[in-house]
């Protein structure tokens, strides 16, 4: 698996299973990676445009932000989809069980009280958060 990140996050990504990490501040991933079976685009825009050069014919480009161009997908011989989640109570319960039993691990890097939701949003807008941002909801005292 190949991942892209700033140098400060290379070891973190290797710990998650990346075989190679490309520093997006100093290297152009589209010049280093070729013949990739699946590209997961979590940035969109210009990054998605450059991803067409990386994915191999017969591969997949999956975006979690914006629908990829179907014209470009045909041109490059790949399947291109957008993957968006919809709320599903049953699936959330199952995810909760997986978290509780340790099968699934969530990395939390920032925790804010609900009253500081604006600060949490500002942190998410930096696009440099490793892991999840959590809002703590404390029940009102009776």
ABEGO torsion letter per residue (X at the ends): XBBBBBAAAAAAAAAAGBABBBBAAABBAAAABBGBABBBBAAEEAAAAAAAAABBBGBBBBBAABBBBAAAAAAAGBBBBBBBBBBBAAAAAAAAAAAAAGABBBBBABBBBAAAAAAAAAAAAAGABBEBBBBBBBBBBX
